[in-house]
């Protein structure tokens, strides 16, 4: 039983053994900077919350497990069932009820609006950021994951919805001061920043997130140079929602590329009010904004049913494997599991 692969984003996964052009079977990664080579074959992943079907995964093409942070029992389960262990690592997400000091400040000088689901924090709260980095270093010193996927690596908001509440942040004194020093700007208020220095502000946010990604990546590479590094991404194109991918969430594929091997946009169609061919269409458009030397591996939602997987497999630009959130229902049903297996086979043939 994968009883310890629990939590909101615990996962089962397909993982295709990858080999370098030379040397041992592992992902190719340097100690720093851009990766020189990439694995020859991809991950394919099944996400779920309480995965009780570990012994069935290899029969249907799954060959890895993603689980929340570092968990000894999860590692043991992966070893028992021949699954490669991969970590989903929480970066900038916190319980604002318990830690109100982490809530970013909006344009009105007040804490931003937020509901039950929100990600991003005030990045001037350096103690929280440092604790996350130390937590990652401790985990990497103890375990040897095949891959680590950085989650919630954004400014504040929530995009898994048809009607996102998009707010500019963070305008606390510390974040304003950091912006002015980094951008050589003299400004004291959100109004002044957005009216006179909006382009510099948005670029600063992108660079700040990319800078933190580089620090997290350096920790991973220092401990395990051949570990794959992934990032979960807002699934919008750079033009959608008025450029919110970069301006609000501060995710920039080009700036993140030196730190990230595999980009994983969250293609949750029903939750986001999209059609079931969203993954296929996203892949067809990604050539415009994802650097050509980086991999894309979609994460799909089991709530979208087999149709989302089938449509994704039809893309002429195949995903480098795929992940499936909430996949218990898939492996509990032989018919759905067979569709999963068929999707894996189609994608594998096209890569």
Protein Blocks (a to p, Z undefined) as FASTA:
>chain_A
ZZklgcjkbccddddddddfbdcddddddfbhjdfbdcfbdcdddddfblcklmmmmmno
pabdcdehjafklmmmmmmnopacdddddfbdcdfklmmmlpccdfkopacdddfbdgdd
dfklmmlmmmmmmmmmmmmmmpccfbdcdehiaceddfbbfbdcdddddfbfklmmmmmm
mnopacfbfklmmmmmmmmmmmmmmmmmmmmmmmmmmmmmmmmmmbccdddddfbdfkgg
hhlmmmmnopafklmmmmpmbdcddddfklnopafklmmmmmmmmmmmgcfkbccddddd
fklojmlmmmmmmpmbdcebjadehilmmmmpmklmmmmmmmmmmmmmmZZ
